Every structure is written in C-alpha cells, then in structure tokens.
Amino acid sequence: MYEHCPHCRLRYEIEPGYFWGAMFVSYAFSAGIALVAGFLVFYGLNDPGGWTYVLIICPLLILVTPVNFRLSRILWLHYVSGIHYEPGKTSEF
C-alpha cells in the first residue's frame, strides 16, 4: 500500500500503529468468507469430511488476502479517521 496518496499526497498512516484496528475489520471479513464458504461446502458437497473444508476454505482465504488487506484499511480510514476524498483538493503537510 502506498505511504502517501498519489493524487492528494495524504499520508495514510496517521500515527504509528494506526492500522491495528483494521486487523479486526480484516478478521471480520475473513470470518464471514469462511462461514459462507463452509455453508456452501456443507450444502454443495453434502457434508464432506473435515479435511475437505480445510482444503477448500484455507486456499480461498489465502487468495482473498490482498483484497481483504486493502479493503479493511480503506474502511478503517474512511469510518474511523473521518478522511473524505474531495476532488481537486490537495492536502498540505
């Protein structure tokens, strides 16, 4: 992830450790994806053995990790810090 926004030069990490809260958002996304995938495996494959769940859900979570990482940070910045994008305005620092 960029340290500064390429358009408005806003520094993303407002303070050291700022994105620790985004971990909880990421955890919620991962848990939701695992839960939905588990239900789909349960009903789609007629309740297979435990290793089938592991072999399907774990790679799925690894594949969505880059998207999950950015999305959780974006949501954390938007809802917690109050930063809003204003076209044409650059931040001065």
Stockholm file with secondary structure:
# STOCKHOLM 1.0

chainA/1-93         MYEHCPHCRLRYEIEPGYFWGAMFVSYAFSAGIALVAGFLVFYGLNDPGGWTYVLIICPLLILVTPVNFRLSRILWLHYVSGIHYEPGKTSEF
#=GR chainA/1-93 SS CCSBCTTTCCBSCCSTTTTHHHHHHHHHHHHHHHHHHHHHHHHHTTSCCHHHHHHHHHHHHHHTHHHHHHHHHHHHIIIIICCCCCTTCCCCC
#=GC SS_cons        CCSBCTTTCCBSCCSTTTTHHHHHHHHHHHHHHHHHHHHHHHHHTTSCCHHHHHHHHHHHHHHTHHHHHHHHHHHHIIIIICCCCCTTCCCCC
//
